[in-house]
Amino acid sequence: SFTDAVARSGVLWDLLSLLEESDRTSISSLSDDTDDQLETRKRLHPAWSVLEAFSSSPSVAKQLVTSSAWVELLGVLVGYASFPKSWASRLGAAKTLSQVLSDPATATIAGPALERFLPSTLTYLLKEDP
């Protein structure tokens, strides 16, 4: 299927890198936004929705958990250091992690991994209501 091909091809890393870089450049100078920067910010939310939709596929969810992509998503979620800090990015990361936590095949790996960094109650809430 298409999502299996996405999981195998490495496109997830490209999408995640694009989302992180686009967010950094789009908020670098909010007062001096060019037309291109405004268009980039408008596309961020749908791009996060694409990642969330992909993560509902078992093959993509497994790829996110077995690679370090979940750590990248956690970094976005908590606004760590050089990761994006916009609301759209944090919400997108939360929804993507929620999808991974909701998949029975990946929840047993993702749950304990996230609980190494987040309290178990927060991990539970992330799964139930991102």
All heavy atoms as an XYZ file, in Angstrom:
989
protein
N       0.831     -1.183      0.000
C       0.000      0.000      0.000
C       0.882      1.255      0.000
O       2.088      1.186      0.195
C      -0.945     -0.014      1.205
O      -0.264      0.338      2.378
N       0.244      2.373     -0.189
C       0.967      3.637     -0.254
C       1.697      3.931      1.061
O       2.853      4.341      1.062
C      -0.004      4.768     -0.591
C       0.638      6.120     -0.634
C       1.505      6.463     -1.655
C       0.381      7.063      0.349
C       2.108      7.701     -1.705
C       0.972      8.310      0.314
C       1.840      8.628     -0.716
N       1.016      3.711      2.182
C       1.652      4.014      3.468
C       2.818      3.076      3.758
O       3.789      3.489      4.391
C       0.636      3.959      4.624
O      -0.024      2.688      4.615
C      -0.378      5.078      4.520
N       2.746      1.837      3.291
C       3.879      0.926      3.446
C       5.088      1.453      2.670
O       6.214      1.409      3.159
C       3.523     -0.480      2.955
C       2.482     -1.149      3.826
O       2.339     -0.766      5.007
O       1.796     -2.074      3.320
N       4.825      1.954      1.459
C       5.910      2.528      0.650
C       6.498      3.762      1.325
O       7.717      3.963      1.323
C       5.397      2.872     -0.746
N       5.647      4.581      1.937
C       6.123      5.770      2.657
C       7.008      5.340      3.822
O       8.083      5.908      4.050
C       4.928      6.620      3.153
C       5.377      7.659      4.169
C       4.232      7.290      1.985
N       6.581      4.325      4.554
C       7.354      3.854      5.707
C       8.711      3.303      5.281
O       9.712      3.530      5.963
C       6.565      2.788      6.464
N       8.759      2.599      4.165
C      10.010      1.986      3.699
C      10.962      2.983      3.045
O      12.165      2.797      3.074
C       9.710      0.866      2.706
C       9.217     -0.408      3.335
C       9.223     -1.546      2.324
N       8.496     -1.203      1.107
C       7.205     -1.434      0.891
N       6.487     -1.996      1.828
N       6.635     -1.100     -0.253
N      10.437      4.027      2.449
C      11.268      4.893      1.604
C      12.046      5.979      2.337
O      12.908      6.601      1.753
C      10.400      5.561      0.545
O       9.537      6.500      1.152
N      11.728      6.244      3.573
C      12.418      7.313      4.288
C      11.778      8.677      4.118
O      12.336      9.689      4.540
N      10.628      8.720      3.493
C       9.926      9.985      3.278
C       9.504     10.613      4.601
O       9.425     11.835      4.715
C       8.701      9.779      2.341
C       7.847     11.014      2.253
C       9.172      9.349      0.972
N       9.281      9.794      5.616
C       8.889     10.333      6.928
C       9.939     11.287      7.470
O       9.606     12.336      8.010
C       8.646      9.202      7.930
C       7.419      8.363      7.683
C       7.381      7.196      8.653
C       6.169      9.201      7.817
N      11.201     10.929      7.317
C      12.275     11.806      7.789
C      12.291     13.102      7.007
O      12.502     14.175      7.568
C      13.631     11.105      7.691
C      13.843     10.153      8.810
C      13.852      8.796      8.754
C      14.058     10.484     10.183
N      14.049      8.268     10.003
C      14.191      9.282     10.896
C      14.146     11.686     10.880
C      14.416      9.235     12.265
C      14.367     11.636     12.250
C      14.502     10.434     12.927
N      12.058     12.998      5.707
C      12.012     14.203      4.876
C      10.866     15.109      5.315
O      11.033     16.325      5.425
C      11.855     13.846      3.393
C      13.055     13.106      2.841
O      14.148     13.220      3.432
O      12.899     12.410      1.821
N       9.699     14.510      5.565
C       8.537     15.285      5.991
C       8.782     15.925      7.351
O       8.512     17.114      7.549
C       7.291     14.399      6.031
C       5.989     15.063      6.463
C       5.642     16.247      5.564
C       4.853     14.044      6.478
N       9.332     15.170      8.279
C       9.612     15.708      9.608
C      10.648     16.829      9.542
O      10.473     17.871     10.179
C      10.081     14.586     10.534
C      10.044     14.822     12.023
C       8.672     15.291     12.489
C      10.434     13.567     12.774
N      11.683     16.633      8.748
C      12.703     17.688      8.592
C      12.108     18.941      7.963
O      12.403     20.052      8.385
C      13.851     17.191      7.714
O      14.532     16.154      8.350
N      11.268     18.748      6.959
C      10.618     19.878      6.311
C       9.734     20.640      7.291
O       9.753     21.868      7.343
C       9.791     19.392      5.122
C       8.967     20.444      4.402
C       9.886     21.400      3.659
C       7.995     19.791      3.448
N       8.979     19.912      8.102
C       8.106     20.559      9.078
C       8.912     21.354     10.101
O       8.563     22.473     10.446
C       7.244     19.523      9.795
C       6.106     18.949      8.971
C       5.538     17.710      9.643
C       5.028     19.990      8.776
N       9.986     20.757     10.582
C      10.806     21.445     11.578
C      11.488     22.666     10.987
O      11.497     23.733     11.586
C      11.832     20.482     12.167
C      11.203     19.423     13.039
C      12.199     18.401     13.535
O      13.417     18.567     13.298
O      11.755     17.443     14.166
N      12.057     22.539      9.802
C      12.762     23.660      9.181
C      11.798     24.766      8.759
O      12.069     25.945      8.964
C      13.567     23.179      7.972
C      14.451     24.252      7.385
C      15.452     24.815      8.390
O      15.969     24.071      9.232
O      15.704     26.035      8.324
N      10.663     24.375      8.202
C       9.674     25.371      7.789
C       9.185     26.172      8.975
O       8.983     27.376      8.890
C       8.488     24.696      7.104
O       8.893     24.092      5.924
N       8.990     25.500     10.101
C       8.516     26.194     11.291
C       9.558     27.176     11.794
O       9.244     28.289     12.151
C       8.161     25.181     12.378
C       7.419     25.824     13.528
O       6.410     26.506     13.265
O       7.853     25.661     14.675
N      10.813     26.769     11.788
C      11.869     27.664     12.253
C      11.975     28.908     11.374
O      12.099     30.009     11.864
C      13.209     26.930     12.265
C      13.421     26.129     13.496
C      14.844     25.606     13.566
N      14.776     24.281     14.134
C      14.899     23.152     13.462
N      15.152     23.156     12.191
N      14.803     21.998     14.066
N      11.923     28.708     10.074
C      12.079     29.860      9.190
C      10.836     30.729      9.168
O      10.926     31.932      8.997
C      12.419     29.428      7.750
O      11.397     28.560      7.272
C      13.757     28.738      7.686
N       9.663     30.119      9.394
C       8.439     30.921      9.311
C       8.225     31.779     10.543
O       7.529     32.773     10.479
C       7.225     30.023      9.084
O       6.954     29.265     10.217
N       8.839     31.409     11.677
C       8.657     32.236     12.870
C       9.881     33.074     13.193
O       9.905     33.774     14.176
C       8.283     31.370     14.098
C       9.397     30.403     14.459
C       6.960     30.674     13.875
C       9.189     29.668     15.754
N      10.890     33.026     12.326
C      12.120     33.743     12.628
C      11.919     35.250     12.679
O      12.589     35.937     13.420
C      13.206     33.378     11.615
O      12.783     33.762     10.318
N      10.993     35.743     11.908
C      10.763     37.177     11.878
C       9.298     37.453     11.586
O       8.932     37.764     10.465
C      11.655     37.814     10.812
O      11.366     39.177     10.729
N       8.458     37.316     12.597
C       7.023     37.454     12.411
C       6.620     38.851     11.953
O       5.684     39.009     11.192
C       6.284     37.097     13.694
C       6.340     35.625     14.097
C       5.629     35.433     15.413
C       5.764     34.728     13.031
N       7.330     39.874     12.391
C       6.948     41.225     12.028
C       7.332     41.573     10.597
O       6.766     42.470     10.002
C       7.583     42.224     12.993
O       8.984     42.135     12.923
N       8.297     40.874     10.052
C       8.753     41.151      8.690
C       8.427     40.011      7.738
O       9.198     39.695      6.841
C      10.275     41.377      8.690
C      10.674     42.579      9.522
O       9.870     43.531      9.597
O      11.783     42.562     10.077
N       7.265     39.370      7.916
C       6.887     38.246      7.062
C       6.808     38.646      5.597
O       6.206     39.654      5.246
C       5.511     37.690      7.463
C       5.596     36.678      8.584
O       6.720     36.208      8.865
O       4.551     36.366      9.160
N       7.432     37.843      4.776
C       7.268     38.006      3.343
C       6.067     37.173      2.924
O       5.547     36.384      3.691
C       8.518     37.509      2.598
O       8.638     36.104      2.812
C       9.772     38.234      3.062
N       5.635     37.342      1.701
C       4.523     36.540      1.203
C       4.851     35.053      1.254
O       4.008     34.227      1.581
C       4.159     36.943     -0.224
C       3.493     38.312     -0.284
O       2.973     38.766      0.758
O       3.498     38.920     -1.372
N       6.113     34.693      0.953
C       6.520     33.288      0.994
C       6.437     32.735      2.412
O       6.013     31.606      2.631
C       7.947     33.120      0.473
C       8.045     33.308     -1.029
O       6.997     33.207     -1.707
O       9.169     33.548     -1.510
N       6.861     33.514      3.405
C       6.806     33.053      4.792
C       5.363     32.879      5.252
O       5.050     31.933      5.966
C       7.540     34.023      5.713
C       9.042     33.971      5.555
C       9.733     35.058      6.357
O       9.242     36.180      6.437
N      10.864     34.712      6.945
N       4.490     33.778      4.854
C       3.078     33.648      5.216
C       2.474     32.388      4.605
O       1.731     31.667      5.267
C       2.290     34.885      4.771
C       2.552     36.159      5.566
C       1.867     37.346      4.902
C       2.076     35.997      6.995
N       2.815     32.106      3.365
C       2.310     30.896      2.706
C       2.863     29.646      3.389
O       2.152     28.661      3.551
C       2.666     30.892      1.217
C       1.854     31.871      0.408
C       0.353     31.631      0.549
O      -0.099     30.482      0.420
O      -0.368     32.611      0.800
N       4.113     29.678      3.800
C       4.708     28.539      4.489
C       3.981     28.272      5.799
O       3.657     27.127      6.115
C       6.208     28.794      4.773
O       6.870     28.976      3.527
C       6.828     27.639      5.525
N       3.692     29.329      6.563
C       2.976     29.139      7.830
C       1.576     28.587      7.607
O       1.089     27.797      8.385
C       2.927     30.445      8.618
C       4.259     30.760      9.255
C       4.149     31.800     10.319
N       3.653     33.039      9.765
C       2.983     33.941     10.467
N       2.739     33.736     11.729
N       2.564     35.051      9.919
N       0.934     28.997      6.529
C      -0.408     28.495      6.228
C      -0.381     27.002      5.896
O      -1.343     26.293      6.140
C      -1.027     29.273      5.065
C      -1.427     30.677      5.418
C      -1.981     31.389      4.196
C      -2.270     32.848      4.477
N      -2.706     33.558      3.263
N       0.746     26.539      5.330
C       0.854     25.125      4.947
C       1.280     24.231      6.102
O       1.160     23.016      6.018
C       1.856     24.972      3.807
C       1.354     25.474      2.478
C       2.283     25.042      1.363
N       3.675     25.416      1.584
C       4.258     26.488      1.094
N       3.578     27.334      0.366
N       5.528     26.731      1.330
N       1.795     24.793      7.173
C       2.297     23.971      8.272
C       1.225     23.090      8.880
O       1.440     21.903      9.098
C       2.913     24.840      9.365
C       4.306     25.350      9.102
C       4.746     26.254     10.228
C       5.272     24.213      8.915
N       0.078     23.656      9.190
C      -0.962     22.865      9.833
C      -1.386     21.679      8.974
O      -1.443     20.554      9.469
C      -2.147     23.743     10.224
C      -3.209     22.999     10.950
N      -3.022     22.491     12.217
C      -4.440     22.620     10.567
C      -4.112     21.845     12.591
N      -4.987     21.922     11.609
N      -1.679     21.862      7.679
C      -2.034     20.700      6.857
C      -0.901     19.678      6.749
O      -1.155     18.481      6.682
C      -2.355     21.307      5.491
C      -2.742     22.710      5.780
C      -1.906     23.115      6.958
N       0.340     20.132      6.736
C       1.462     19.194      6.653
C       1.536     18.333      7.907
O       1.795     17.126      7.829
C       2.766     19.952      6.435
N       1.292     18.926      9.065
C       1.240     18.126     10.296
C       0.070     17.152     10.235
O       0.171     16.027     10.711
C       1.146     19.021     11.529
C       2.473     19.549     11.972
C       2.947     20.823     11.821
C       3.520     18.820     12.619
N       4.210     20.921     12.337
C       4.592     19.712     12.835
C       3.648     17.499     13.034
C       5.778     19.327     13.446
C       4.835     17.111     13.646
C       5.883     18.020     13.843
N      -1.027     17.560      9.625
C      -2.181     16.665      9.471
C      -1.827     15.472      8.585
O      -2.303     14.363      8.821
C      -3.373     17.415      8.877
O      -3.796     18.421      9.760
N      -0.999     15.706      7.579
C      -0.548     14.605      6.721
C       0.270     13.611      7.532
O       0.070     12.395      7.440
C       0.258     15.147      5.520
C       0.972     14.029      4.781
C      -0.635     15.919      4.581
N       1.191     14.117      8.352
C       1.994     13.225      9.187
C       1.105     12.458     10.159
O       1.288     11.257     10.361
C       3.065     14.010      9.947
C       4.008     13.173     10.810
C       4.768     12.150      9.965
C       4.978     14.071     11.554
N       0.130     13.139     10.741
C      -0.798     12.458     11.647
C      -1.568     11.365     10.915
O      -1.736     10.250     11.426
C      -1.772     13.463     12.250
C      -2.796     12.835     13.168
C      -3.907     13.784     13.558
O      -3.859     14.972     13.207
O      -4.845     13.315     14.218
N      -2.035     11.657      9.722
C      -2.774     10.660      8.940
C      -1.878      9.470      8.592
O      -2.311      8.312      8.698
C      -3.333     11.300      7.679
N      -0.652      9.741      8.188
C       0.277      8.648      7.908
C       0.498      7.787      9.145
O       0.606      6.572      9.061
C       1.630      9.184      7.425
C       1.690      9.544      5.985
C       2.566     10.536      5.557
C       0.910      8.917      5.027
C       2.653     10.882      4.212
C       0.985      9.262      3.685
C       1.862     10.246      3.282
N       0.589      8.434     10.313
C       0.892      7.677     11.533
C      -0.252      6.769     11.975
O      -0.062      5.909     12.835
C       1.282      8.630     12.666
O       0.180      9.410     13.064
N      -1.435      6.937     11.386
C      -2.532      6.022     11.717
C      -2.369      4.679     11.013
O      -3.060      3.724     11.332
C      -3.887      6.649     11.370
O      -4.006      6.795      9.973
N      -1.447      4.600     10.084
C      -1.133      3.342      9.408
C      -0.168      2.538     10.271
O       0.829      3.077     10.763
C      -0.484      3.636      8.061
O       0.190      2.508      7.576
N      -0.432      1.253     10.468
C       0.470      0.441     11.302
C       1.924      0.451     10.835
O       2.838      0.520     11.663
C      -0.129     -0.968     11.206
C      -1.570     -0.746     10.907
C      -1.608      0.482     10.042
N       2.165      0.437      9.522
C       3.549      0.405      9.044
C       4.279      1.714      9.333
O       5.454      1.710      9.716
C       3.600      0.085      7.544
O       2.867      1.037      6.809
N       3.591      2.829      9.190
C       4.212      4.125      9.478
C       4.384      4.301     10.985
O       5.429      4.768     11.452
C       3.400      5.279      8.860
C       3.941      6.624      9.313
C       3.416      5.189      7.341
N       3.380      3.911     11.760
C       3.488      4.000     13.224
C       4.675      3.182     13.718
O       5.445      3.634     14.570
C       2.192      3.526     13.877
N       4.848      1.993     13.150
C       5.986      1.151     13.542
C       7.304      1.822     13.180
O       8.250      1.806     13.960
C       5.889     -0.210     12.872
C       6.981     -1.150     13.278
C       6.829     -2.507     12.642
C       7.983     -3.397     13.079
N       7.974     -4.668     12.369
N       7.359      2.442     12.000
C       8.578      3.136     11.588
C       8.892      4.306     12.521
O      10.044      4.533     12.866
C       8.431      3.633     10.143
C       9.656      4.323      9.597
C      10.839      3.384      9.441
O      10.664      2.195      9.221
N      12.033      3.904      9.581
N       7.874      5.035     12.934
C       8.086      6.158     13.858
C       8.636      5.682     15.201
O       9.480      6.346     15.796
C       6.782      6.925     14.070
C       6.276      7.754     12.895
C       4.862      8.272     13.177
C       7.212      8.913     12.602
N       8.155      4.527     15.657
C       8.571      4.016     16.969
C       9.929      3.337     16.908
O      10.727      3.475     17.836
C       7.498      3.049     17.525
C       7.986      2.328     18.760
C       6.236      3.806     17.836
N      10.209      2.603     15.844
C      11.472      1.870     15.781
C      12.649      2.747     15.354
O      13.787      2.350     15.524
C      11.362      0.649     14.836
O      10.963      1.094     13.541
C      10.359     -0.354     15.377
N      12.367      3.901     14.814
C      13.433      4.861     14.522
C      13.433      5.879     15.668
O      12.679      5.749     16.617
C      13.168      5.562     13.184
O      12.049      6.409     13.289
N      14.229      6.876     15.537
C      14.238      7.904     16.587
C      13.264      9.043     16.275
O      13.319     10.091     16.917
C      15.649      8.449     16.782
O      16.109      9.033     15.590
N      12.371      8.838     15.324
C      11.415      9.888     14.963
C      10.528     10.267     16.141
O      10.163     11.431     16.293
C      10.559      9.444     13.778
N      10.205      9.289     16.997
C       9.362      9.605     18.150
C      10.080     10.575     19.094
O       9.441     11.399     19.739
C       8.912      8.334     18.873
C      10.017      7.612     19.589
C      10.836      6.652     19.087
C      10.419      7.814     20.950
N      11.731      6.251     20.046
C      11.494      6.939     21.195
C       9.978      8.652     21.963
C      12.131      6.873     22.430
C      10.613      8.591     23.192
C      11.677      7.703     23.414
N      11.405     10.496     19.144
C      12.166     11.429     19.988
C      12.093     12.832     19.391
O      11.958     13.821     20.117
C      13.630     10.967     20.147
C      14.425     11.966     20.964
C      13.692      9.591     20.778
N      12.164     12.912     18.065
C      12.013     14.208     17.391
C      10.636     14.797     17.693
O      10.504     15.982     17.998
C      12.160     14.040     15.874
C      13.503     13.530     15.431
C      14.435     14.635     15.008
O      13.950     15.725     14.672
O      15.652     14.395     15.020
N       9.609     13.962     17.615
C       8.250     14.423     17.900
C       8.122     14.865     19.355
O       7.466     15.864     19.648
C       7.235     13.321     17.579
C       7.089     12.998     16.093
C       6.297     11.712     15.911
C       6.425     14.157     15.364
N       8.750     14.140     20.262
C       8.739     14.535     21.671
C       9.436     15.881     21.852
O       8.961     16.743     22.594
C       9.408     13.458     22.527
C       9.462     13.712     24.023
C       8.058     13.826     24.620
C      10.245     12.599     24.711
N      10.547     16.088     21.155
C      11.251     17.368     21.212
C      10.384     18.518     20.735
O      10.380     19.604     21.323
N       9.618     18.288     19.673
C       8.694     19.311     19.173
C       7.589     19.547     20.200
O       7.240     20.693     20.508
C       8.094     18.905     17.809
C       7.004     19.868     17.382
C       9.182     18.816     16.747
N       7.046     18.461     20.739
C       5.943     18.559     21.703
C       6.311     19.408     22.912
O       5.538     20.265     23.337
C       5.511     17.159     22.158
C       4.428     17.093     23.222
C       3.108     17.625     22.687
C       4.264     15.663     23.717
N       7.491     19.203     23.445
C       7.878     19.927     24.660
C       8.638     21.222     24.365
O       8.993     21.957     25.282
C       8.696     19.028     25.629
C       7.893     17.825     26.046
C      10.022     18.614     25.031
N       8.899     21.498     23.085
C       9.594     22.733     22.727
C      11.048     22.738     23.145
O      11.599     23.755     23.531
N      11.703     21.599     23.028
C      13.077     21.453     23.478
C      14.061     22.167     22.546
O      13.962     22.057     21.328
C      13.430     19.966     23.576
C      14.790     19.701     24.142
C      15.032     19.853     25.498
C      15.827     19.326     23.319
C      16.280     19.622     26.024
C      17.081     19.088     23.830
C      17.304     19.236     25.184
O      18.552     19.015     25.703
N      14.982     22.902     23.123
C      16.110     23.567     22.462
C      15.812     24.049     21.050
O      15.063     24.989     20.859
C      17.329     22.663     22.504
N      16.390     23.397     20.057
C      16.289     23.896     18.683
C      15.061     23.377     17.937
O      14.936     23.600     16.741
C      17.551     23.511     17.907
O      17.640     22.103     17.820
N      14.164     22.710     18.631
C      12.956     22.213     17.975
C      11.923     23.329     17.842
O      11.940     24.296     18.598
C      12.353     21.042     18.763
C      13.155     19.791     18.659
C      14.077     19.465     19.641
C      13.008     18.938     17.584
C      14.830     18.310     19.554
C      13.751     17.773     17.479
C      14.667     17.462     18.467
N      11.017     23.190     16.876
C       9.967     24.210     16.685
C       9.125     24.376     17.941
O       8.892     23.414     18.673
C       9.119     23.646     15.550
C       9.977     22.659     14.857
C      10.912     22.121     15.890
N       8.660     25.594     18.158
C       7.887     25.879     19.365
C       6.502     26.446     19.057
O       5.791     26.854     19.957
C       8.667     26.843     20.254
C       9.931     26.198     20.793
C      10.838     27.219     21.427
C      12.120     26.611     21.938
N      12.909     25.882     20.983
N       6.109     26.456     17.798
C       4.802     27.018     17.458
C       3.693     26.093     17.937
O       3.889     24.883     18.091
C       4.680     27.237     15.951
O       4.528     26.007     15.275
N       2.532     26.672     18.154
C       1.375     25.894     18.618
C       0.999     24.821     17.596
O       0.715     23.684     17.960
C       0.200     26.818     18.899
C      -1.030     26.068     19.289
C      -2.153     25.889     18.554
C      -1.247     25.355     20.509
N      -3.059     25.115     19.231
C      -2.525     24.774     20.441
C      -0.469     25.145     21.652
C      -3.058     23.999     21.469
C      -1.009     24.375     22.678
C      -2.277     23.820     22.569
N       1.004     25.157     16.307
C       0.639     24.190     15.266
C       1.593     22.997     15.265
O       1.160     21.852     15.116
C       0.634     24.862     13.897
N       2.867     23.258     15.479
C       3.850     22.171     15.508
C       3.663     21.291     16.731
O       3.691     20.064     16.638
C       5.268     22.732     15.501
O       5.513     23.400     14.298
N       3.462     21.910     17.878
C       3.270     21.126     19.103
C       1.997     20.288     19.022
O       1.982     19.130     19.424
C       3.235     22.045     20.316
C       4.599     22.585     20.657
C       4.555     23.476     21.863
N       5.905     23.832     22.260
C       6.195     24.447     23.385
N       5.237     24.793     24.222
N       7.432     24.736     23.678
N       0.937     20.876     18.500
C      -0.314     20.138     18.355
C      -0.155     19.001     17.356
O      -0.626     17.885     17.585
C      -1.437     21.078     17.928
C      -2.834     20.468     17.833
C      -3.279     19.903     19.178
C      -3.826     21.520     17.353
N       0.527     19.256     16.255
C       0.775     18.207     15.263
C       1.585     17.056     15.833
O       1.285     15.889     15.589
N       2.611     17.385     16.603
C       3.424     16.338     17.235
C       2.597     15.551     18.248
O       2.700     14.318     18.321
C       4.643     16.959     17.907
N       1.766     16.246     19.016
C       0.922     15.564     20.012
C      -0.058     14.609     19.337
O      -0.235     13.468     19.779
C       0.158     16.594     20.846
N      -0.672     15.054     18.264
C      -1.630     14.201     17.565
C      -0.942     13.004     16.917
O      -1.483     11.901     16.903
C      -2.392     15.009     16.516
C      -3.399     15.966     17.127
C      -4.155     16.706     16.056
C      -5.246     17.570     16.655
N      -6.056     18.230     15.616
N       0.244     13.215     16.399
C       0.986     12.107     15.789
C       1.385     11.090     16.851
O       1.214      9.883     16.663
C       2.219     12.634     15.048
O       1.784     13.570     14.049
C       2.993     11.516     14.389
N       1.901     11.563     17.981
C       2.249     10.646     19.072
C       1.007      9.940     19.612
O       1.063      8.767     19.979
C       2.973     11.394     20.186
C       4.406     11.801     19.870
C       4.956     12.743     20.943
C       5.300     10.568     19.729
N      -0.111     10.630     19.633
C      -1.362     10.015     20.073
C      -1.744      8.855     19.160
O      -2.178      7.798     19.641
C      -2.482     11.064     20.098
O      -3.702     10.475     20.468
N      -1.572      9.050     17.859
C      -1.860      7.966     16.910
C      -0.964      6.758     17.178
O      -1.414      5.617     17.160
C      -1.639      8.444     15.471
C      -2.672      9.377     14.949
C      -3.976      8.665     14.629
O      -4.086      7.449     14.647
N      -4.985      9.456     14.349
N       0.303      7.016     17.427
C       1.251      5.928     17.689
C       0.885      5.206     18.981
O       0.942      3.975     19.056
C       2.695      6.483     17.738
C       3.667      5.440     18.231
C       3.103      7.007     16.374
N       0.468      5.959     20.001
C       0.078      5.352     21.270
C      -1.239      4.583     21.164
O      -1.498      3.685     21.955
C      -0.048      6.421     22.354
C       1.260      7.013     22.857
C       0.988      8.266     23.692
C       2.043      5.992     23.649
N      -2.063      4.927     20.188
C      -3.355      4.270     20.021
C      -3.271      2.996     19.199
O      -4.196      2.193     19.214
C      -4.350      5.228     19.355
O      -4.578      6.330     20.188
N      -2.190      2.813     18.480
C      -2.018      1.613     17.665
C      -1.559      0.461     18.572
O      -0.514      0.564     19.208
C      -0.979      1.875     16.576
C      -0.831      0.729     15.600
O      -0.947     -0.444     16.012
O      -0.614      1.009     14.415
N      -2.341     -0.615     18.648
C      -1.981     -1.719     19.549
C      -0.595     -2.310     19.267
O       0.083     -2.758     20.187
C      -3.066     -2.776     19.297
C      -4.175     -2.064     18.630
C      -3.596     -0.873     17.939
N      -0.177     -2.278     18.018
C       1.120     -2.853     17.669
C       2.293     -2.001     18.147
O       3.378     -2.520     18.396
C       1.205     -3.045     16.155
N       2.097     -0.702     18.271
C       3.202      0.172     18.667
C       3.054      0.731     20.080
O       4.025      1.231     20.644
C       3.344      1.341     17.680
O       2.103      2.041     17.602
C       3.749      0.861     16.306
N       1.874      0.648     20.651
C       1.645      1.219     21.987
C       2.524      0.572     23.044
O       2.975      1.241     23.977
C       0.173      1.094     22.362
N       2.782     -0.724     22.906
C       3.599     -1.412     23.908
C       5.052     -0.963     23.878
O       5.762     -1.112     24.860
C       3.534     -2.939     23.705
O       3.955     -3.245     22.368
C       2.123     -3.455     23.933
N       5.482     -0.410     22.754
C       6.847      0.120     22.652
C       6.853      1.618     22.964
O       7.683      2.102     23.729
C       7.420     -0.115     21.243
C       7.456     -1.608     20.925
C       8.809      0.487     21.101
C       7.713     -1.924     19.469
N       5.915      2.348     22.362
C       5.892      3.805     22.487
C       5.541      4.257     23.903
O       6.128      5.221     24.403
C       4.906      4.404     21.493
N       4.584      3.588     24.535
C       4.162      3.989     25.885
C       5.316      4.005     26.880
O       5.619      5.048     27.476
N       5.990      2.874     27.066
C       7.121      2.863     28.007
C       8.257      3.806     27.597
O       8.910      4.397     28.462
C       7.592      1.405     27.974
C       6.386      0.636     27.560
C       5.652      1.534     26.608
N       8.485      3.946     26.288
C       9.550      4.850     25.833
C       9.225      6.291     26.212
O      10.081      7.027     26.721
C       9.739      4.720     24.325
N       7.990      6.714     25.983
C       7.591      8.079     26.339
C       7.582      8.280     27.851
O       7.903      9.368     28.333
C       6.216      8.403     25.757
C       6.202      8.690     24.265
C       4.770      8.760     23.746
C       6.937      9.978     23.962
N       7.225      7.236     28.593
C       7.188      7.355     30.054
C       8.583      7.508     30.661
O       8.700      7.856     31.839
C       6.445      6.170     30.656
C       4.953      6.274     30.421
C       4.170      5.072     30.930
O       4.780      4.125     31.483
O       2.941      5.093     30.769
N       9.616      7.269     29.873
C      10.971      7.542     30.362
C      11.217      9.046     30.442
O      12.103      9.500     31.158
C      11.998      6.889     29.452
C      11.973      5.368     29.557
C      12.863      4.681     28.571
N      14.233      5.170     28.601
C      15.068      5.029     27.596
N      14.684      4.421     26.493
N      16.287      5.487     27.687
N      10.423      9.825     29.689
C      10.599     11.269     29.634
C       9.415     12.052     30.191
O       9.572     13.199     30.588
C      10.842     11.713     28.186
C      12.049     11.101     27.574
C      11.947      9.943     26.812
C      13.302     11.650     27.771
C      13.069      9.367     26.253
C      14.434     11.079     27.214
C      14.316      9.925     26.455
N       8.232     11.449     30.153
C       7.011     12.119     30.599
C       6.367     11.311     31.718
O       6.481     10.087     31.724
C       6.002     12.233     29.437
C       6.427     12.999     28.198
C       5.363     12.846     27.102
C       6.646     14.461     28.513
N       5.670     11.960     32.626
C       4.930     11.206     33.639
C       3.887     10.308     32.964
O       3.336     10.648     31.906
C       4.239     12.285     34.476
C       4.962     13.549     34.174
C       5.541     13.406     32.802
N       3.604      9.163     33.581
C       2.662      8.212     32.970
C       1.280      8.823     32.773
O       0.590      8.516     31.797
C       2.579      6.928     33.787
O       2.183      7.207     35.107
N       0.861      9.708     33.673
C      -0.438     10.360     33.522
C      -0.461     11.223     32.263
O      -1.449     11.229     31.520
C      -0.750     11.233     34.756
O      -0.674     10.418     35.914
C      -2.115     11.859     34.646
N       0.612     11.931     32.001
C       0.693     12.761     30.807
C       0.710     11.898     29.543
O       0.083     12.236     28.543
C       1.920     13.664     30.866
C       2.051     14.727     29.798
C       0.810     15.615     29.743
C       3.276     15.572     30.054
N       1.400     10.775     29.606
C       1.411      9.856     28.461
C       0.009      9.319     28.202
O      -0.436      9.234     27.059
C       2.392      8.692     28.715
O       3.689      9.232     28.964
C       2.460      7.756     27.532
N      -0.714      8.988     29.261
C      -2.093      8.513     29.134
C      -2.974      9.597     28.505
O      -3.737      9.325     27.582
C      -2.641      8.105     30.503
C      -4.115      7.771     30.459
C      -4.541      6.521     29.997
C      -5.070      8.690     30.872
C      -5.893      6.224     29.938
C      -6.422      8.391     30.822
C      -6.822      7.153     30.359
O      -8.164      6.867     30.294
N      -2.849     10.836     28.998
C      -3.631     11.934     28.432
C      -3.272     12.216     26.978
O      -4.147     12.547     26.167
C      -3.447     13.204     29.268
C      -4.085     13.194     30.641
C      -3.687     14.435     31.422
C      -5.602     13.101     30.519
N      -2.017     12.060     26.650
C      -1.574     12.247     25.271
C      -2.256     11.221     24.359
O      -2.686     11.553     23.252
C      -0.074     12.116     25.189
C       0.603     12.370     23.854
C       0.356     13.785     23.387
C       2.097     12.112     23.967
N      -2.392     10.008     24.849
C      -3.053      8.969     24.061
C      -4.549      9.250     23.921
O      -5.121      9.108     22.851
C      -2.855      7.605     24.719
C      -3.590      6.491     24.018
C      -3.456      5.182     24.739
C      -4.300      4.125     24.050
N      -4.310      2.881     24.799
N      -5.159      9.664     24.994
C      -6.619      9.825     25.008
C      -7.118     11.136     24.407
O      -8.161     11.173     23.798
C      -7.138      9.698     26.454
C      -6.872      8.346     27.082
C      -7.492      7.200     26.319
O      -8.627      7.322     25.849
O      -6.807      6.165     26.161
N      -6.371     12.211     24.619
C      -6.860     13.519     24.184
C      -5.689     14.467     23.939
O      -5.337     15.267     24.809
C      -7.793     14.099     25.251
C      -8.487     15.357     24.788
O      -8.644     15.550     23.573
O      -8.858     16.158     25.652
N      -5.071     14.377     22.739
C      -3.872     15.201     22.490
C      -4.136     16.693     22.494
O      -5.105     17.222     22.139
C      -3.409     14.738     21.127
C      -4.602     14.127     20.479
C      -5.461     13.615     21.599
